[in-house]
Amino acid sequence: MTITKKEEQMVADERVRAINRVTIKGSIINVVLLIFKFVAGIVGGSAAMIADAVHSLSDFLTDVVVVVFVRLGSKPEDGDHDYGHGKYETLATAAIGMALGVVGAMLCYGGADKIVDAMRGEALEQPGWIALAAALMSIALKEWAYRFTVSVGRRLDSPAVVANAWHHRSDALSSIGTAIGIGGAIILGSRWAVLDPIAAVVVSVFIMRTAYTLVGQSMGELLEKSLPEDMERQIADIASEEPTVSAIHHLRTRRIGSHIAIDMHVRMPGALSLYEAHQHATAIEQRLRERFGEETYINLHVEPVKVNGEYVKP
């Protein structure tokens, strides 16, 4: 069953509303944690907690990026964008990944600097209990934010929302390292305050690794990277199931935001009428859209079967 342009736009609008809801929900958590972490870091004398607050600030800023870019990406096709605006969402994913990378590098540098200070014999400040409370609160809230955000992102097939979910989890992981360091310094005494920056450096490596993955995926899409081999195999199998189709070649695929584009040539008997060939091509398109979504872009080129390597008039 085909759907009209109006129905397609209604689906797209509902998708944007769902993304906005989950993003705003996460941003509220980010604002609360942002304020509490800065206060706890200053009052508790914890540089690690202040760094964690900066991480929460980056989370809030990426929430803004997701809301703006996903709304742009949901705009319908127009005279200047024949394939829609889905790449805006990809651009948002790249921006989030780069923000994660910067934050991870900052945390790593700050932690390494404090480790060097400790090795030189400088006494690091022992953090207060309020800083530990802020870290534990951040772990719980940010893991919760990750779970409800990634669920919506996967359901809506939105790479930007999934990327934002991982930004939530990276904050939770950062807070785990912060909690270990702060807790160790409090319980074991100021001599062990170096645990704080050591944990921060370890966590920052995981944050930068996530950033590398997100930027790599989005850049692959922006540079027209093909879909994974297993997806292309599924596409070829679906087309081959159609009666009269004898061969498939020149298969080209790419991702456009949350949608995919498929171009391929299919060979059918040359004696088929134009009407019959069109019916078979339409059936292939319908099955592909049932599998990969109604908004999948499909371009089929139908050509006759070759005999001894040449086209022969039937």
LINNORJO-V348190 format. One record per residue. N is the residue number from 0. NEAR is the number of other C-alpha atoms within 10 Angstrom. Layout:
((N & NEAR) (N & NEAR))
This chain:
((0 & 5) (1 & 9) (2 & 9) (3 & 8) (4 & 10) (5 & 9) (6 & 11) (7 & 15) (8 & 14) (9 & 12) (10 & 13) (11 & 18) (12 & 15) (13 & 12) (14 & 20) (15 & 19) (16 & 14) (17 & 14) (18 & 23) (19 & 20) (20 & 15) (21 & 21) (22 & 25) (23 & 16) (24 & 15) (25 & 24) (26 & 22) (27 & 13) (28 & 19) (29 & 27) (30 & 16) (31 & 12) (32 & 22) (33 & 24) (34 & 14) (35 & 21) (36 & 30) (37 & 22) (38 & 18) (39 & 24) (40 & 25) (41 & 17) (42 & 14) (43 & 22) (44 & 18) (45 & 26) (46 & 24) (47 & 29) (48 & 30) (49 & 20) (50 & 23) (51 & 29) (52 & 28) (53 & 18) (54 & 27) (55 & 30) (56 & 19) (57 & 21) (58 & 28) (59 & 23) (60 & 15) (61 & 25) (62 & 26) (63 & 16) (64 & 21) (65 & 26) (66 & 22) (67 & 15) (68 & 20) (69 & 27) (70 & 21) (71 & 17) (72 & 22) (73 & 22) (74 & 17) (75 & 16) (76 & 12) (77 & 10) (78 & 7) (79 & 8) (80 & 11) (81 & 9) (82 & 15) (83 & 19) (84 & 22) (85 & 24) (86 & 23) (87 & 23) (88 & 28) (89 & 29) (90 & 23) (91 & 27) (92 & 32) (93 & 25) (94 & 21) (95 & 28) (96 & 30) (97 & 17) (98 & 21) (99 & 31) (100 & 22) (101 & 17) (102 & 24) (103 & 26) (104 & 17) (105 & 17) (106 & 27) (107 & 22) (108 & 16) (109 & 17) (110 & 25) (111 & 16) (112 & 14) (113 & 21) (114 & 21) (115 & 13) (116 & 14) (117 & 17) (118 & 11) (119 & 9) (120 & 9) (121 & 11) (122 & 15) (123 & 20) (124 & 15) (125 & 22) (126 & 28) (127 & 19) (128 & 17) (129 & 21) (130 & 29) (131 & 26) (132 & 16) (133 & 25) (134 & 30) (135 & 17) (136 & 17) (137 & 30) (138 & 23) (139 & 13) (140 & 18) (141 & 25) (142 & 19) (143 & 17) (144 & 25) (145 & 22) (146 & 14) (147 & 15) (148 & 25) (149 & 23) (150 & 15) (151 & 20) (152 & 20) (153 & 12) (154 & 11) (155 & 16) (156 & 16) (157 & 22) (158 & 22) (159 & 32) (160 & 29) (161 & 22) (162 & 29) (163 & 30) (164 & 29) (165 & 26) (166 & 29) (167 & 31) (168 & 22) (169 & 28) (170 & 29) (171 & 27) (172 & 22) (173 & 29) (174 & 30) (175 & 20) (176 & 26) (177 & 32) (178 & 27) (179 & 20) (180 & 23) (181 & 33) (182 & 24) (183 & 21) (184 & 22) (185 & 18) (186 & 10) (187 & 12) (188 & 12) (189 & 16) (190 & 15) (191 & 19) (192 & 25) (193 & 24) (194 & 22) (195 & 28) (196 & 29) (197 & 19) (198 & 22) (199 & 29) (200 & 25) (201 & 16) (202 & 23) (203 & 26) (204 & 16) (205 & 15) (206 & 27) (207 & 23) (208 & 14) (209 & 20) (210 & 27) (211 & 16) (212 & 14) (213 & 26) (214 & 23) (215 & 15) (216 & 17) (217 & 25) (218 & 16) (219 & 16) (220 & 19) (221 & 18) (222 & 10) (223 & 13) (224 & 15) (225 & 18) (226 & 18) (227 & 10) (228 & 9) (229 & 9) (230 & 13) (231 & 16) (232 & 12) (233 & 13) (234 & 20) (235 & 18) (236 & 12) (237 & 15) (238 & 22) (239 & 17) (240 & 12) (241 & 15) (242 & 11) (243 & 15) (244 & 20) (245 & 15) (246 & 15) (247 & 17) (248 & 12) (249 & 10) (250 & 16) (251 & 15) (252 & 21) (253 & 20) (254 & 22) (255 & 22) (256 & 26) (257 & 19) (258 & 19) (259 & 18) (260 & 18) (261 & 20) (262 & 15) (263 & 18) (264 & 16) (265 & 22) (266 & 19) (267 & 22) (268 & 16) (269 & 17) (270 & 12) (271 & 13) (272 & 10) (273 & 10) (274 & 9) (275 & 11) (276 & 21) (277 & 14) (278 & 12) (279 & 17) (280 & 20) (281 & 13) (282 & 14) (283 & 22) (284 & 21) (285 & 16) (286 & 17) (287 & 21) (288 & 15) (289 & 13) (290 & 13) (291 & 16) (292 & 14) (293 & 17) (294 & 15) (295 & 19) (296 & 20) (297 & 16) (298 & 14) (299 & 16) (300 & 13) (301 & 20) (302 & 15) (303 & 21) (304 & 20) (305 & 14) (306 & 9) (307 & 7) (308 & 7) (309 & 9) (310 & 12) (311 & 11) (312 & 9) (313 & 8))
